[in-house]
Amino acid sequence: MSVVIRHDALRIVATIFALGVSGVSTTAAGQAGSTEATPAQQAQVDSLFRDFAGPGVPGAAVVVARGSAILLAKGYGLADVEHEAPVSPATAFRLASVTKQFTAASILALVEDGSLRLDDHVADVLPGVPAYAAGVSVRHLLAHTSGLPDYEPLLGKGDGPQATDQTVLELLQHVKRLYFKPGTSWRYSNTGYALLALIVEAKSGGSFAAYLRRRIFDRAGMPTAVAHVEGVDVIANRAYGHSKTASGWKRTDQNRTSAVLGDGGIYASAEELARWSAALDAGAVLTAESVRMATSPEVLTSGAVTAYGFGWFLDKHRGHRRQRHEGDSIGFRTAIHRYPDDRLTVVVLTNRGAAPIDGLSDGVANIFLTP
């Protein structure tokens, strides 16, 4: 019975999010009887993104959904400045740390399938974990309570080959201790999410990208999303990252950490992220219990409550309960914000490194939140 429900939910999600996007702007609602953004709301969003809409500038994609209905979906500016390719809601951006919710979902899917437990020690499920990390569990990695050292400083300064998730594990051999005893404190950790991607590979018997495609993206109605591996896949409708220089916009699409997948390597479009949000509500990807765990704040051994679940920051905006994540990578700033009590999802993806992502995503939400 559960399989039938899961497939029915997926069929519903796929149907209501058949956007049929063409060009750079869509405001068609997702189902009969739903409400589009008003002309005033559309004008307010346009005003927020006016700096992204000029000629020759890297741009942004914005999608707003209320439950299963798309209220607004628009693209501004260019996905590729050099070739003057416009942004649309179907443009694929590097998600940066918005990736983490998908890595967490992969782990929860393995737990649902009986292949893994949250309280398994990482050293028992992933070969090569150093002895000082013996007390770190899968749950600690998900909640950023592991105390594992940050891998970025271990790469050193200057140019060099791109790191991978496996590189992160190898770099941990060069340090001797954790920042703190697992579960006693909270510290944001890209290292932990790189290890989670390796755990997915160890338990699934295939690549992280393949597991995401089969178990997460296909069920969420995300046909072009990909954990990008250079030379292996092709990113459809790709946006390239840019940074502002004295002479204009420069492509800054990759750096030494861009090939680490678990903490930030997924490419997806704004419309796909809206489908993902709806799929979570519909139970098309994870059970309601898994979604509840992912969006519940982790509690430290002291009893202190953190503001993070598994791949989601948890807070309030203007008194409205919010589940959110932002991403910041060379050439990209991204955000997905879910307001569960308002059934509102806001997605903002940009391909410029200095974009004010907090102001943009909060600004869009302010237009559509009820007082």
TIZATI-19193 format. One record per residue (C-alpha): y, x, z; residue number from 1; residue in one letter. Coordinates in Angstrom, 1 decimal. Each point is the difference from the previous one (the first is absolute). Last residue first. Layout:
N
NODE/Y/X/Z/NUM/A
...
***
This chain:
371
NODE/40.0/0.5/7.7/371/P
NODE/-2.7/-0.3/-2.7/370/T
NODE/-0.9/3.2/-1.7/369/L
NODE/0.7/0.3/-3.7/368/F
NODE/3.2/1.9/-0.3/367/I
NODE/-0.6/2.0/3.1/366/N
NODE/-3.3/1.1/-1.4/365/A
NODE/1.7/1.5/-3.0/364/V
NODE/2.5/1.9/2.2/363/G
NODE/-2.8/1.3/2.3/362/D
NODE/-1.8/1.4/-3.0/361/S
NODE/3.1/1.6/-1.5/360/L
NODE/1.4/1.3/3.3/359/G
NODE/-3.3/1.6/1.0/358/D
NODE/-0.6/1.4/-3.5/357/I
NODE/3.4/1.8/-0.3/356/P
NODE/-1.1/1.9/-3.2/355/A
NODE/0.1/3.7/0.4/354/A
NODE/-3.2/0.9/-1.8/353/G
NODE/0.5/-2.2/-3.1/352/R
NODE/-2.9/-1.9/-1.5/351/N
NODE/0.4/-3.2/2.0/350/T
NODE/-2.4/-2.7/1.3/349/L
NODE/1.1/-3.1/2.0/348/V
NODE/-2.5/-2.6/1.1/347/V
NODE/1.0/-2.9/2.2/346/V
NODE/-2.7/-2.5/1.3/345/T
NODE/0.9/-3.2/1.8/344/L
NODE/-2.4/-2.4/1.7/343/R
NODE/2.7/-0.6/2.5/342/D
NODE/-2.2/0.6/3.1/341/D
NODE/-1.7/2.8/-1.9/340/P
NODE/3.1/2.0/-1.0/339/Y
NODE/-1.5/2.7/-2.2/338/R
NODE/2.0/3.0/-1.1/337/H
NODE/-1.1/2.4/-2.7/336/I
NODE/2.1/3.1/-0.7/335/A
NODE/0.5/2.9/-2.4/334/T
NODE/2.0/3.1/-0.5/333/R
NODE/-1.0/2.4/-2.8/332/F
NODE/1.1/3.3/-1.6/331/G
NODE/-1.7/2.3/2.5/330/I
NODE/-1.7/-2.4/2.4/329/S
NODE/1.2/-2.5/2.6/328/D
NODE/-2.0/-3.2/0.5/327/G
NODE/0.8/-3.0/2.2/326/E
NODE/-2.3/-2.2/1.9/325/H
NODE/0.4/-3.5/1.5/324/R
NODE/-1.3/-2.8/2.1/323/Q
NODE/2.8/-2.1/1.4/322/R
NODE/0.7/-2.7/2.6/321/R
NODE/3.4/-1.6/-0.6/320/H
NODE/2.7/0.5/2.7/319/G
NODE/2.5/1.5/-2.4/318/R
NODE/-2.8/2.5/-1.0/317/H
NODE/-2.9/0.3/2.4/316/K
NODE/-2.6/2.8/0.3/315/D
NODE/-3.5/1.1/-1.1/314/L
NODE/-0.5/3.1/-2.2/313/F
NODE/-3.1/-0.4/-2.1/312/W
NODE/-2.8/2.3/-1.1/311/G
NODE/-2.3/-0.8/2.9/310/F
NODE/2.2/-1.4/2.7/309/G
NODE/3.4/1.5/1.0/308/Y
NODE/2.7/-0.8/2.5/307/A
NODE/-1.9/1.5/2.9/306/T
NODE/-0.9/-1.7/3.3/305/V
NODE/-0.2/2.0/3.2/304/A
NODE/-3.2/-0.7/2.0/303/G
NODE/-0.4/3.7/0.9/302/S
NODE/-2.9/0.3/-2.3/301/T
NODE/2.3/-1.0/-2.9/300/L
NODE/0.0/-3.5/-1.5/299/V
NODE/0.1/-0.4/-3.7/298/E
NODE/2.3/-2.8/-1.3/297/P
NODE/-1.8/-2.8/-2.0/296/S
NODE/0.4/-0.2/-3.8/295/T
NODE/-3.2/2.0/-0.9/294/A
NODE/-2.0/-1.8/2.6/293/M
NODE/1.1/-3.4/-1.1/292/R
NODE/-0.7/0.9/-3.6/291/V
NODE/-3.6/1.0/1.0/290/S
NODE/-0.4/-3.2/1.9/289/E
NODE/1.2/-2.1/-2.9/288/A
NODE/-2.7/1.6/-2.2/287/T
NODE/1.1/2.6/-2.6/286/L
NODE/0.6/-0.2/-3.8/285/V
NODE/0.2/-3.7/-1.0/284/A
NODE/0.8/-1.3/3.4/283/G
NODE/2.8/-2.1/-1.3/282/A
NODE/2.8/1.5/2.1/281/D
NODE/-1.1/3.5/-0.9/280/L
NODE/-0.2/-1.0/-3.7/279/A
NODE/3.5/-1.3/0.2/278/A
NODE/1.3/3.4/1.1/277/S
NODE/-2.0/1.7/-2.6/276/W
NODE/1.3/-2.3/-2.7/275/R
NODE/3.6/0.9/1.1/274/A
NODE/-1.0/3.7/-0.2/273/L
NODE/-1.3/-0.5/-3.5/272/E
NODE/3.4/-1.5/-1.1/271/E
NODE/1.7/3.0/1.4/270/A
NODE/-2.2/2.3/-2.0/269/S
NODE/-2.6/2.5/1.2/268/A
NODE/-0.5/3.8/0.2/267/Y
NODE/-2.0/1.3/3.0/266/I
NODE/0.3/3.6/1.2/265/G
NODE/1.7/-0.3/3.4/264/G
NODE/-2.0/0.8/3.1/263/D
NODE/-3.5/-0.3/-1.3/262/G
NODE/0.7/1.5/-3.4/261/L
NODE/1.2/3.6/0.5/260/V
NODE/1.0/0.9/-3.6/259/A
NODE/3.7/-0.4/0.7/258/S
NODE/0.0/2.6/2.8/257/T
NODE/1.1/3.0/-2.0/256/R
NODE/2.7/-1.8/-1.9/255/N
NODE/0.1/-2.6/-2.8/254/Q
NODE/2.5/-2.3/-1.7/253/D
NODE/3.3/1.7/0.2/252/T
NODE/1.5/-0.9/-3.4/251/R
NODE/3.7/0.9/0.2/250/K
NODE/2.9/-2.5/-0.1/249/W
NODE/3.5/1.4/-0.7/248/G
NODE/1.7/3.4/-0.1/247/S
NODE/0.8/0.3/3.7/246/A
NODE/-3.5/-1.2/0.8/245/T
NODE/-1.5/-3.4/0.8/244/K
NODE/-3.8/-0.2/0.5/243/S
NODE/-2.6/-1.7/-2.2/242/H
NODE/-3.5/-1.3/0.3/241/G
NODE/-1.9/-1.2/-3.1/240/Y
NODE/-0.9/-3.7/-0.4/239/A
NODE/-3.3/-0.6/-1.7/238/R
NODE/-0.8/-3.1/-2.1/237/N
NODE/-3.7/0.8/0.2/236/A
NODE/-1.0/3.0/2.0/235/I
NODE/-2.8/1.9/-1.8/234/V
NODE/-2.9/1.4/1.9/233/D
NODE/-2.0/3.2/0.3/232/V
NODE/2.4/2.8/-1.1/231/G
NODE/2.3/-0.5/3.0/230/E
NODE/-1.7/-2.0/2.8/229/V
NODE/1.9/-3.2/0.8/228/H
NODE/-1.2/-2.4/2.6/227/A
NODE/0.3/-2.9/-2.5/226/V
NODE/1.6/-3.5/-0.4/225/A
NODE/-0.3/-1.4/-3.5/224/T
NODE/-2.2/-3.0/0.6/223/P
NODE/1.4/-1.1/3.4/222/M
NODE/-1.5/-3.4/0.6/221/G
NODE/-0.8/0.6/3.7/220/A
NODE/-3.8/-0.1/-0.5/219/R
NODE/0.2/2.6/-2.8/218/D
NODE/2.4/2.2/1.9/217/F
NODE/-2.0/0.1/3.3/216/I
NODE/-3.7/0.5/-0.3/215/R
NODE/-0.6/1.2/-3.5/214/R
NODE/3.3/1.7/-0.8/213/R
NODE/0.5/1.4/3.4/212/L
NODE/-3.6/1.3/0.1/211/Y
NODE/0.5/1.7/-3.4/210/A
NODE/3.2/1.7/1.1/209/A
NODE/-1.5/1.3/3.2/208/F
NODE/-2.8/1.5/-2.0/207/S
NODE/-3.7/-0.8/0.4/206/G
NODE/-2.7/-0.1/2.7/205/G
NODE/1.7/-2.8/1.9/204/S
NODE/-0.2/1.6/3.4/203/K
NODE/1.0/3.5/-0.8/202/A
NODE/2.7/-1.1/-2.5/201/E
NODE/1.5/-2.5/2.4/200/V
NODE/-0.1/2.8/2.7/199/I
NODE/1.9/2.3/-2.4/198/L
NODE/2.7/-2.7/-0.4/197/A
NODE/0.2/-0.3/3.8/196/L
NODE/0.5/3.8/0.3/195/L
NODE/3.1/-0.3/-2.2/194/A
NODE/1.2/-2.8/2.2/193/Y
NODE/-0.3/2.1/3.1/192/G
NODE/2.0/2.9/-1.5/191/T
NODE/2.8/-2.3/-1.0/190/N
NODE/0.5/-0.5/3.7/189/S
NODE/2.7/-2.0/1.9/188/Y
NODE/-0.2/0.9/3.6/187/R
NODE/-1.1/-2.4/2.8/186/W
NODE/-1.2/1.1/3.4/185/S
NODE/-3.1/-0.1/2.3/184/T
NODE/-2.6/-1.2/-2.5/183/G
NODE/-1.2/3.5/-0.9/182/P
NODE/1.1/2.7/2.4/181/K
NODE/3.3/1.5/-1.3/180/F
NODE/1.3/2.3/-2.8/179/Y
NODE/-3.5/1.0/-0.8/178/L
NODE/-1.3/3.6/0.3/177/R
NODE/-1.0/3.2/-1.8/176/K
NODE/1.7/0.1/-3.4/175/V
NODE/-1.3/1.6/-3.2/174/H
NODE/-3.1/-2.2/-0.3/173/Q
NODE/2.3/-3.0/-0.5/172/L
NODE/0.9/1.4/-3.4/171/L
NODE/-3.5/-0.7/-1.3/170/E
NODE/0.3/-3.7/0.8/169/L
NODE/3.3/-0.2/-1.7/168/V
NODE/-1.4/1.9/-3.1/167/T
NODE/-2.7/-2.7/-0.2/166/Q
NODE/2.7/-2.7/-0.3/165/D
NODE/1.6/2.0/-2.8/164/T
NODE/2.7/2.6/-0.1/163/A
NODE/1.9/0.9/-3.1/162/Q
NODE/0.0/3.7/-0.9/161/P
NODE/2.9/2.1/1.1/160/G
NODE/3.7/0.1/0.1/159/D
NODE/2.0/1.0/3.1/158/G
NODE/-0.5/-0.5/3.6/157/K
NODE/-3.2/-0.2/2.0/156/G
NODE/-2.8/-2.6/-0.4/155/L
NODE/-0.5/-0.1/3.7/154/L
NODE/3.4/-1.6/0.5/153/P
NODE/-1.2/-3.0/-2.1/152/E
NODE/-3.3/-0.4/1.9/151/Y
NODE/1.3/-1.6/3.1/150/D
NODE/-2.2/0.8/3.0/149/P
NODE/-2.4/-2.7/1.2/148/L
NODE/1.1/-1.8/3.1/147/G
NODE/-2.3/-2.9/-0.9/146/S
NODE/2.3/-2.9/1.0/145/T
NODE/1.2/-0.8/-3.5/144/H
NODE/-1.6/-3.5/0.0/143/A
NODE/-2.5/0.5/-2.8/142/L
NODE/-0.9/3.5/1.1/141/L
NODE/-0.6/-1.0/3.6/140/H
NODE/-2.2/-2.9/-1.1/139/R
NODE/-2.2/2.4/-2.0/138/V
NODE/-0.5/2.0/3.2/137/S
NODE/1.3/3.4/1.2/136/V
NODE/-1.9/1.5/2.9/135/G
NODE/-1.5/2.9/-2.0/134/A
NODE/3.4/1.1/-1.4/133/A
NODE/-0.1/3.4/1.7/132/Y
NODE/-3.4/0.6/-1.6/131/A
NODE/1.4/0.0/-3.5/130/P
NODE/-1.0/-2.8/-2.4/129/V
NODE/-2.1/1.5/-2.8/128/G
NODE/-2.4/-2.8/-0.7/127/P
NODE/1.4/-3.6/0.4/126/L
NODE/-1.9/-2.8/1.7/125/V
NODE/-0.9/1.6/3.4/124/D
NODE/3.2/2.2/0.1/123/A
NODE/2.1/-3.2/-0.5/122/V
NODE/-1.4/-1.5/3.2/121/H
NODE/-1.2/-3.6/-0.6/120/D
NODE/2.2/-2.4/1.9/119/D
NODE/1.1/-1.9/-3.1/118/L
NODE/-3.6/-0.4/-1.1/117/R
NODE/-1.3/0.8/-3.5/116/L
NODE/-2.4/-1.2/-2.6/115/S
NODE/-0.5/-3.5/1.3/114/G
NODE/1.7/-1.8/-3.0/113/D
NODE/2.9/-1.2/2.2/112/E
NODE/0.5/3.6/1.3/111/V
NODE/0.0/1.3/-3.6/110/L
NODE/2.6/-2.6/-0.9/109/A
NODE/2.1/1.0/3.0/108/L
NODE/0.0/3.6/-1.2/107/I
NODE/1.1/-1.2/-3.5/106/S
NODE/2.7/-2.2/1.5/105/A
NODE/1.3/3.0/1.9/104/A
NODE/0.3/2.0/-3.2/103/T
NODE/1.7/-3.0/-1.6/102/F
NODE/2.5/-0.3/2.9/101/Q
NODE/0.7/3.7/-0.3/100/K
NODE/1.1/-0.1/-3.6/99/T
NODE/3.3/-1.4/1.1/98/V
NODE/0.4/3.7/1.0/97/S
NODE/0.8/1.1/-3.6/96/A
NODE/-0.2/-3.0/-2.3/95/L
NODE/0.2/1.9/-3.3/94/R
NODE/1.5/-2.7/-2.2/93/F
NODE/-1.8/-2.1/-2.6/92/A
NODE/2.3/-2.2/-2.1/91/T
NODE/-1.2/-3.7/-0.2/90/A
NODE/3.2/-1.3/1.7/89/P
NODE/1.9/1.7/-2.8/88/S
NODE/1.7/3.3/-0.3/87/V
NODE/1.4/1.1/-3.4/86/P
NODE/-1.3/3.0/-2.1/85/A
NODE/3.0/2.1/-1.0/84/E
NODE/-2.2/2.9/-1.1/83/H
NODE/1.6/2.7/2.2/82/E
NODE/1.0/-2.5/2.7/81/V
NODE/-3.5/-1.3/0.5/80/D
NODE/-0.4/-3.1/2.2/79/A
NODE/3.6/-0.9/-0.9/78/L
NODE/2.5/-2.5/1.5/77/G
NODE/-0.8/-3.2/1.7/76/Y
NODE/-3.1/-2.2/0.2/75/G
NODE/-0.3/-3.5/1.3/74/K
NODE/-2.4/-2.4/1.6/73/A
NODE/1.3/-3.0/2.0/72/L
NODE/-1.5/-2.9/1.9/71/L
NODE/-3.6/0.7/-0.7/70/I
NODE/-2.1/-2.7/1.7/69/A
NODE/-3.2/0.8/2.0/68/S
NODE/1.7/0.2/3.4/67/G
NODE/3.7/0.4/-0.8/66/R
NODE/0.2/3.0/-2.3/65/A
NODE/2.8/2.5/-0.8/64/V
NODE/-0.5/2.7/-2.6/63/V
NODE/2.5/2.8/-0.7/62/V
NODE/-0.4/3.0/-2.4/61/A
NODE/2.4/2.9/0.1/60/A
NODE/1.8/2.4/-2.3/59/G
NODE/0.5/3.5/-1.3/58/P
NODE/3.4/0.2/-1.7/57/V
NODE/1.0/0.4/-3.7/56/G
NODE/2.0/-3.2/-0.3/55/P
NODE/0.8/-2.0/3.2/54/G
NODE/-2.3/-2.3/1.8/53/A
NODE/-0.9/2.1/3.0/52/F
NODE/3.5/0.0/1.4/51/D
NODE/0.2/-3.8/-0.3/50/R
NODE/-3.1/-0.4/2.2/49/F
NODE/1.5/-1.8/2.9/48/L
NODE/2.3/-2.0/-2.3/47/S
NODE/-3.0/-1.1/-2.1/46/D
NODE/-1.7/-1.2/3.2/45/V
NODE/3.1/-2.1/0.9/44/Q
NODE/0.1/-1.4/-3.5/43/A
NODE/-3.6/-1.1/0.2/42/Q
NODE/0.7/-1.7/3.3/41/Q
NODE/2.9/-1.8/-1.4/40/A
NODE/-2.0/-1.1/-3.1/39/P
NODE/-2.6/-1.4/2.4/38/T
NODE/-3.3/1.9/0.4/37/A
NODE/-2.8/-2.2/-1.3/36/E
NODE/-1.5/-2.7/2.0/35/T
NODE/-3.7/-1.1/-0.1/34/S
NODE/-1.1/-3.4/-1.3/33/G
NODE/-2.5/1.4/-2.4/32/A
NODE/-1.1/3.6/0.6/31/Q
NODE/1.3/3.6/-0.3/30/G
NODE/3.6/-0.6/-0.6/29/A
NODE/1.6/1.5/-3.1/28/A
NODE/2.9/2.4/0.9/27/T
NODE/-0.9/2.8/-2.5/26/T
NODE/2.2/2.9/-1.1/25/S
NODE/-0.7/3.2/-1.9/24/V
NODE/-1.7/-1.1/-3.1/23/G
NODE/-3.2/-2.0/0.2/22/S
NODE/-1.8/-1.0/3.1/21/V
NODE/-3.0/-2.3/-0.5/20/G
NODE/0.1/-0.7/3.7/19/L
NODE/-3.7/-0.9/0.5/18/A
NODE/0.5/0.1/3.8/17/F
NODE/-1.1/-3.5/0.8/16/I
NODE/-3.2/0.4/-2.1/15/T
NODE/-1.1/3.4/1.3/14/A
NODE/0.6/-1.1/3.6/13/V
NODE/-2.0/-3.1/-0.5/12/I
NODE/-2.9/1.8/-1.7/11/R
NODE/0.0/2.6/2.9/10/L
NODE/-0.2/-2.8/2.6/9/A
NODE/-2.9/-1.6/-1.9/8/D
NODE/-1.7/3.4/-0.1/7/H
NODE/0.3/0.5/3.8/6/R
NODE/-1.0/-3.6/0.7/5/I
NODE/-3.2/0.4/-2.1/4/V
NODE/-0.8/3.3/1.7/3/V
NODE/0.5/-1.5/3.5/2/S
NODE/-2.5/-2.8/-0.9/1/M
***
